[in-house]
Amino acid sequence: MEELDVEGVAAEMGVCAETVRRLIRTGRLRAMRAGTRGYRIRPEWIRDYRNSTITA
């Protein structure tokens, strides 16, 4: 399974990298630590985030 870094997620979501980092810090976007200075995000976690923000 391919995991994306913050910059890859930002490009896919159409937002800046700092927005992705903010979503991770606030717990709204799931991520796992990669080393001491990075995150890895699975595509299904992005899908989960998007599904949680859809309003009826």
Residue, then its C-alpha position, 0 to 999 in steps of 0.5 A: m500500500e502506498e503512503l503519501d507524505v504531507e506534500g503529496v496529500a496537500a497536492e491531492m487535496g488542493v491545499c497547502a502543506e501547512t493545512v495538512r499539518r494542521l489537520i494532523r495536529t488537531g486529529r482531524l486527519r489520521a497520520m503516522r510518524a515517519g522518522t523524527r520530522g515527517y508523516r505518512i498518510r494512507p489514501e484511505w485515511i484521506r478518504d475517511y477525512r473527506n467523508s467526515t467533512i461532507t455535509a448533507 
